[in-house]
Amino acid sequence: MFDGDVRGLVVVGSQWGDEGKGKIVDVLARDADWIARYQGGANAGHTVRVGEDEFILHQIPSGILYAGKRCVLGNGMVLDPAGLFDELDGLMERGYEDAEERIYVSSRAQLVLPIHKLLDRAEEESRGADRIGTTGRGIGAAYTDKVARVGIRVGDLAAPDRLKEQIDAAAERARKRLQLLGSDLEVDGERLFDETMSGAERLLAMSTDVGAVLKRALDRDERVLLEGAQGTMLDVDHGTYPYVTSSNTTAGAAATGVGLGPTDVDAVLGVVKAYTTRVGAGPLPTELPEEEAARLRELGAEYGATTGRPRRTGWFDAAVVRYAGRINGLTALAVSKLDVLDGLPEVKLGVGYRLGGERLDEFPADLTTLCEMEPIYEAMPGWQASTAEARRVADLPAAARAYLDRIAELTGRPIRYISVGTRRKQIIDVEA
């Protein structure tokens, strides 16, 4: 995708997350100079295999696994310092000794504090049957503080006296909120301050104005890969609200989330599974009945990298990806996990929806319609042959090629990459 004049490339999930972005970013990072995360926090989990080794990364971009690549954690993220240090220490123990030297953290990024995790759990429990299905990592509470303009940023760690005042105020707000929620969880302001300051020196050593750093890199004709965390349909504005995450996951947030301008983005690659999955509550129009869903879940090992929760599974939903194409301005698609469908005698594609006898070709915004509409399917023959050894499109079974062609036709976006396994070599570049 770093072809011709492309220097700024966004990789965005175009379903409900877990599309295999980590693997695609890992492969594309080989040709990038900088890899930057622009939103989300430790609620994301990207699984990458390097040879026989498996890495699960939550906050650090998967480009860190290439020697010499520099990785950025942008201002659009909410950072969990303890989790970040755990990831870094784990990487260094596994042979990536210079990992910390190659990390650049935005001084404008918000911090996830222990009180945010307490509030996250208490808020979710208070919803009862209407739980959203958060990861409990404090993400929503941290973004709430950011929007309320009472959050604590990485740069605030450089002024301990002022930070102490901020922490005391945050602790008091948390106590009141927990009390309103009927929670018996307690907040110790002194302990909270000590925990926040414990990693301050280490985090500040990595912090900088990442927007200025990346802009200078682009001006030198270096290649910048921008990655999101959760998928398009979890975007707080454009997803299946209120069953969404607390940030903008879409490509429009990429420039804002690292401090670049929108004209610095040259191309947008949308990652989709060859079917559909979702973790947590909320609409999933093409969801399979549990017996069929369980089979697909086992075939695809569909369990969350962050929480271990089983993912809900369904057929590919072309209306969702058409919508994602428009919202993100997708220039191409990467289709992952085609190999999971290898043994099925028949595969289906959701091509639109029906509500009260009326056909809907666009993805609706209101929750009532989302919950009441029914998918319209188009069935295609399966290929019932392994795709794992395919290295070119021509190596794929004819039925698999026909399925991919139909995805491209229905979504209106060309397919650039096809993943047929978990290893780096199992990604087909259509234009290679």
RAURWO-V634841 format. One record per residue. N is the residue number from 1. PHI is phi in whole degrees, -180 to 180 (none if undefined). PSI is psi in whole degrees, -180 to 180 (* if undefined). D_FIRST is the distance of its C-alpha to the first C-alpha in whole Angstrom. Layout:
BEGIN
{{N & PHI & PSI & D_FIRST} {N & PHI & PSI & D_FIRST}}
END
This chain:
BEGIN
{{1 & none & -18 & 0} {2 & -83 & 64 & 4} {3 & -102 & 152 & 5} {4 & 54 & -120 & 9} {5 & -94 & 10 & 10} {6 & -72 & 119 & 7} {7 & -120 & -36 & 9} {8 & -107 & 112 & 10} {9 & -122 & 128 & 8} {10 & -101 & 133 & 10} {11 & -112 & 120 & 10} {12 & -131 & 138 & 13} {13 & -69 & 136 & 16} {14 & -118 & 19 & 17} {15 & -131 & -128 & 20} {16 & -105 & 31 & 23} {17 & 87 & 173 & 21} {18 & 62 & 28 & 21} {19 & -82 & -8 & 18} {20 & 101 & 26 & 17} {21 & -61 & -39 & 14} {22 & -58 & -42 & 16} {23 & -68 & -43 & 15} {24 & -64 & -44 & 11} {25 & -62 & -41 & 11} {26 & -58 & -44 & 13} {27 & -71 & -44 & 11} {28 & -68 & -27 & 8} {29 & -62 & -22 & 11} {30 & -57 & -33 & 11} {31 & -102 & 3 & 9} {32 & -101 & 159 & 10} {33 & -100 & -31 & 14} {34 & -133 & 140 & 14} {35 & -127 & 123 & 14} {36 & -127 & 133 & 16} {37 & -89 & 135 & 18} {38 & -113 & -6 & 19} {39 & -163 & 173 & 22} {40 & 79 & -172 & 24} {41 & -154 & -139 & 26} {42 & -78 & 5 & 27} {43 & -80 & -7 & 27} {44 & -93 & 155 & 24} {45 & -145 & 113 & 23} {46 & -107 & 121 & 20} {47 & -100 & 126 & 21} {48 & -132 & 135 & 19} {49 & -106 & 130 & 21} {50 & -122 & 105 & 21} {51 & 63 & -124 & 23} {52 & -94 & -1 & 26} {53 & -94 & 142 & 26} {54 & -117 & 135 & 25} {55 & -123 & 133 & 24} {56 & -115 & 113 & 24} {57 & -111 & 135 & 23} {58 & -107 & -38 & 24} {59 & -123 & -28 & 24} {60 & -86 & 131 & 22} {61 & -59 & 146 & 18} {62 & -68 & -12 & 17} {63 & -61 & -15 & 15} {64 & -62 & -19 & 19} {65 & -80 & -4 & 19} {66 & -102 & 133 & 18} {67 & -59 & 133 & 20} {68 & 84 & -11 & 20} {69 & -76 & 139 & 17} {70 & -103 & 136 & 19} {71 & -120 & 141 & 19} {72 & -121 & 136 & 20} {73 & -109 & 109 & 22} {74 & -80 & 171 & 22} {75 & -68 & -18 & 25} {76 & -78 & -8 & 24} {77 & -86 & 162 & 25} {78 & -116 & 117 & 28} {79 & -96 & 134 & 29} {80 & -101 & 100 & 31} {81 & -58 & -44 & 32} {82 & -61 & -42 & 34} {83 & -66 & -39 & 31} {84 & -62 & -44 & 29} {85 & -66 & -38 & 32} {86 & -62 & -43 & 32} {87 & -62 & -47 & 28} {88 & -62 & -46 & 28} {89 & -61 & -40 & 32} {90 & -64 & -41 & 30} {91 & -64 & -43 & 27} {92 & -67 & -35 & 30} {93 & -67 & -25 & 32} {94 & -98 & 18 & 30} {95 & 106 & -3 & 29} {96 & -97 & 66 & 27} {97 & -62 & -28 & 29} {98 & -97 & 14 & 27} {99 & -55 & -45 & 25} {100 & -66 & -31 & 27} {101 & -70 & -20 & 27} {102 & -102 & 11 & 23} {103 & -103 & 131 & 24} {104 & -120 & 122 & 24} {105 & -110 & 133 & 26} {106 & -67 & 131 & 26} {107 & -69 & -13 & 30} {108 & -94 & -4 & 30} {109 & -68 & 141 & 28} {110 & -79 & 150 & 31} {111 & -97 & 140 & 33} {112 & -91 & 118 & 34} {113 & -99 & 161 & 37} {114 & -55 & -32 & 40} {115 & -67 & -28 & 41} {116 & -65 & -37 & 38} {117 & -69 & -38 & 38} {118 & -62 & -47 & 42} {119 & -65 & -39 & 41} {120 & -58 & -49 & 38} {121 & -65 & -43 & 40} {122 & -66 & -41 & 43} {123 & -63 & -45 & 42} {124 & -65 & -42 & 40} {125 & -65 & -34 & 44} {126 & -69 & -19 & 45} {127 & -77 & -17 & 43} {128 & 59 & -125 & 45} {129 & -69 & -15 & 44} {130 & -96 & 25 & 41} {131 & -59 & 142 & 39} {132 & -81 & -32 & 35} {133 & 98 & 41 & 34} {134 & -70 & 165 & 33} {135 & -82 & -10 & 32} {136 & 76 & 16 & 35} {137 & -91 & 5 & 33} {138 & 84 & 11 & 34} {139 & -65 & -52 & 31} {140 & -60 & -42 & 33} {141 & -66 & -37 & 36} {142 & -68 & -42 & 34} {143 & -67 & -33 & 32} {144 & -61 & -45 & 35} {145 & -64 & -36 & 37} {146 & -61 & -50 & 34} {147 & -68 & -32 & 35} {148 & -78 & -4 & 38} {149 & 65 & 33 & 38} {150 & -124 & 11 & 40} {151 & -74 & 166 & 37} {152 & -113 & 129 & 37} {153 & -106 & 165 & 34} {154 & -54 & -44 & 33} {155 & -62 & -23 & 34} {156 & -67 & -19 & 38} {157 & -66 & -18 & 38} {158 & -78 & -9 & 39} {159 & -126 & 81 & 42} {160 & -58 & -38 & 44} {161 & -63 & -48 & 47} {162 & -67 & -38 & 45} {163 & -61 & -38 & 43} {164 & -60 & -40 & 46} {165 & -65 & -41 & 47} {166 & -64 & -42 & 44} {167 & -66 & -43 & 44} {168 & -60 & -43 & 48} {169 & -67 & -40 & 47} {170 & -64 & -41 & 44} {171 & -63 & -41 & 46} {172 & -67 & -42 & 49} {173 & -62 & -41 & 47} {174 & -65 & -41 & 45} {175 & -59 & -46 & 49} {176 & -65 & -41 & 50} {177 & -67 & -43 & 47} {178 & -62 & -38 & 48} {179 & -63 & -43 & 51} {180 & -63 & -32 & 50} {181 & -82 & -3 & 48} {182 & 76 & 22 & 51} {183 & -91 & 146 & 50} {184 & -100 & 12 & 52} {185 & -67 & 142 & 49} {186 & -112 & 155 & 50} {187 & -123 & 125 & 48} {188 & -107 & 107 & 50} {189 & -62 & -42 & 49} {190 & -64 & -44 & 50} {191 & -65 & -39 & 48} {192 & -62 & -42 & 45} {193 & -65 & -45 & 45} {194 & -62 & -42 & 45} {195 & -66 & -39 & 42} {196 & -68 & -40 & 40} {197 & -79 & -16 & 41} {198 & -62 & -32 & 41} {199 & -110 & 14 & 38} {200 & -61 & -48 & 38} {201 & -61 & -42 & 38} {202 & -66 & -43 & 35} {203 & -70 & -40 & 33} {204 & -64 & -30 & 34} {205 & -66 & -23 & 33} {206 & -95 & -10 & 29} {207 & -85 & 149 & 29} {208 & -166 & 178 & 28} {209 & -84 & 93 & 27} {210 & -69 & -27 & 23} {211 & -62 & -44 & 22} {212 & -65 & -40 & 24} {213 & -62 & -46 & 22} {214 & -71 & -36 & 19} {215 & -65 & -41 & 20} {216 & -64 & -37 & 21} {217 & -64 & -45 & 18} {218 & -63 & -38 & 16} {219 & -65 & -23 & 19} {220 & -90 & 9 & 19} {221 & 66 & 26 & 15} {222 & -81 & 158 & 14} {223 & -100 & 130 & 11} {224 & -118 & 123 & 11} {225 & -105 & 121 & 10} {226 & -107 & 124 & 12} {227 & -122 & 141 & 14} {228 & -94 & 178 & 17} {229 & -104 & -87 & 19} {230 & -73 & 170 & 21} {231 & -84 & 173 & 20} {232 & -54 & -42 & 20} {233 & -76 & 2 & 24} {234 & -108 & 6 & 25} {235 & -63 & 137 & 24} {236 & -65 & -26 & 28} {237 & -96 & -41 & 28} {238 & -110 & -1 & 26} {239 & -91 & -166 & 26} {240 & -82 & 67 & 29} {241 & -59 & 137 & 32} {242 & -91 & 6 & 34} {243 & -86 & 68 & 32} {244 & -139 & 175 & 29} {245 & -87 & -176 & 28} {246 & -103 & 16 & 29} {247 & -140 & 172 & 26} {248 & -86 & 113 & 23} {249 & -90 & -14 & 20} {250 & -79 & 169 & 18} {251 & -62 & -28 & 16} {252 & -61 & -23 & 18} {253 & -86 & -9 & 20} {254 & -63 & -49 & 17} {255 & -65 & -46 & 18} {256 & -61 & -38 & 22} {257 & -75 & -9 & 21} {258 & -127 & -5 & 20} {259 & 90 & 28 & 22} {260 & -107 & 175 & 20} {261 & -97 & 157 & 20} {262 & -62 & -27 & 18} {263 & -76 & -4 & 17} {264 & -82 & -8 & 15} {265 & -96 & 123 & 12} {266 & -103 & -25 & 10} {267 & -156 & 154 & 8} {268 & -133 & 120 & 9} {269 & -103 & 123 & 8} {270 & -97 & 126 & 12} {271 & -97 & 129 & 13} {272 & -135 & 149 & 16} {273 & -80 & 160 & 19} {274 & -72 & -4 & 20} {275 & -140 & -158 & 23} {276 & -134 & 142 & 24} {277 & -138 & 162 & 25} {278 & -153 & 142 & 27} {279 & -106 & 137 & 29} {280 & 89 & -173 & 32} {281 & -81 & 169 & 34} {282 & 117 & 167 & 33} {283 & -63 & 142 & 32} {284 & -145 & 87 & 30} {285 & -55 & -37 & 31} {286 & -99 & 23 & 30} {287 & -61 & 138 & 32} {288 & -84 & 154 & 34} {289 & -57 & 153 & 37} {290 & -56 & -40 & 38} {291 & -62 & -46 & 39} {292 & -71 & -38 & 35} {293 & -62 & -40 & 33} {294 & -64 & -38 & 35} {295 & -64 & -48 & 34} {296 & -65 & -36 & 30} {297 & -62 & -42 & 30} {298 & -72 & -40 & 32} {299 & -61 & -39 & 29} {300 & -98 & 4 & 26} {301 & 50 & 53 & 28} {302 & -88 & 81 & 28} {303 & -134 & 137 & 29} {304 & -60 & 135 & 28} {305 & -70 & -26 & 26} {306 & -90 & -43 & 28} {307 & -110 & -19 & 31} {308 & 78 & 2 & 32} {309 & -68 & 142 & 33} {310 & -66 & 137 & 32} {311 & -88 & 144 & 30} {312 & -74 & 145 & 31} {313 & -128 & 152 & 29} {314 & -161 & 177 & 29} {315 & -72 & 160 & 27} {316 & -58 & 133 & 24} {317 & -112 & 101 & 24} {318 & -68 & -31 & 23} {319 & -64 & -38 & 24} {320 & -63 & -45 & 23} {321 & -74 & -32 & 19} {322 & -61 & -45 & 20} {323 & -62 & -46 & 22} {324 & -62 & -35 & 19} {325 & -61 & -42 & 17} {326 & -71 & -45 & 19} {327 & -65 & -38 & 20} {328 & -97 & -12 & 16} {329 & 64 & 44 & 15} {330 & -61 & 135 & 12} {331 & -99 & -17 & 10} {332 & -167 & 167 & 9} {333 & -117 & 151 & 11} {334 & -118 & 120 & 11} {335 & -100 & 119 & 14} {336 & -103 & 162 & 16} {337 & 59 & 33 & 20} {338 & -59 & -35 & 20} {339 & -63 & -23 & 23} {340 & -63 & -27 & 25} {341 & -90 & 1 & 26} {342 & -54 & -37 & 27} {343 & -93 & 2 & 31} {344 & -85 & 135 & 31} {345 & -72 & -23 & 33} {346 & -147 & 142 & 32} {347 & -124 & 152 & 29} {348 & -125 & 154 & 29} {349 & -125 & 130 & 27} {350 & -77 & 121 & 28} {351 & -107 & -12 & 28} {352 & 176 & -165 & 30} {353 & -136 & 163 & 33} {354 & -129 & 133 & 36} {355 & -138 & 113 & 39} {356 & 58 & 38 & 42} {357 & 86 & -8 & 42} {358 & -101 & 138 & 39} {359 & -88 & 137 & 36} {360 & -118 & 123 & 33} {361 & -103 & -14 & 30} {362 & -103 & 148 & 28} {363 & -74 & 123 & 28} {364 & -79 & 163 & 31} {365 & -97 & -33 & 32} {366 & -83 & 143 & 35} {367 & -65 & -36 & 36} {368 & -61 & -47 & 39} {369 & -63 & -42 & 37} {370 & -59 & -37 & 34} {371 & -82 & -23 & 37} {372 & -101 & -21 & 39} {373 & -73 & 157 & 37} {374 & -119 & 142 & 36} {375 & -74 & 150 & 33} {376 & -105 & 125 & 33} {377 & -108 & 152 & 32} {378 & -124 & 123 & 31} {379 & -93 & 144 & 31} {380 & -135 & 152 & 30} {381 & -68 & 141 & 31} {382 & -76 & 173 & 29} {383 & -106 & -19 & 28} {384 & 43 & 46 & 31} {385 & -152 & 150 & 29} {386 & -70 & 136 & 27} {387 & -104 & -1 & 23} {388 & -60 & -29 & 23} {389 & -94 & -1 & 23} {390 & -68 & 134 & 20} {391 & -123 & -7 & 17} {392 & -136 & 158 & 17} {393 & -58 & -38 & 17} {394 & -63 & -21 & 20} {395 & -77 & -15 & 22} {396 & -76 & 149 & 22} {397 & -58 & 150 & 25} {398 & -58 & -39 & 25} {399 & -68 & -34 & 26} {400 & -68 & -40 & 23} {401 & -65 & -39 & 21} {402 & -65 & -39 & 23} {403 & -63 & -46 & 23} {404 & -66 & -40 & 19} {405 & -61 & -39 & 20} {406 & -70 & -37 & 22} {407 & -60 & -47 & 20} {408 & -62 & -41 & 17} {409 & -66 & -46 & 20} {410 & -69 & -34 & 22} {411 & -91 & -18 & 19} {412 & 73 & 22 & 18} {413 & -131 & 135 & 14} {414 & -71 & 148 & 12} {415 & -94 & 125 & 11} {416 & -102 & -38 & 8} {417 & -128 & 146 & 9} {418 & -133 & 125 & 13} {419 & -102 & 131 & 15} {420 & -124 & 25 & 19} {421 & 170 & -178 & 20} {422 & -89 & -11 & 20} {423 & -92 & 158 & 19} {424 & -57 & -39 & 16} {425 & -73 & -7 & 16} {426 & -97 & 31 & 17} {427 & -117 & 124 & 13} {428 & -94 & 124 & 13} {429 & -91 & 111 & 9} {430 & -58 & -31 & 11} {431 & -96 & 3 & 10} {432 & -74 & * & 11}}
END
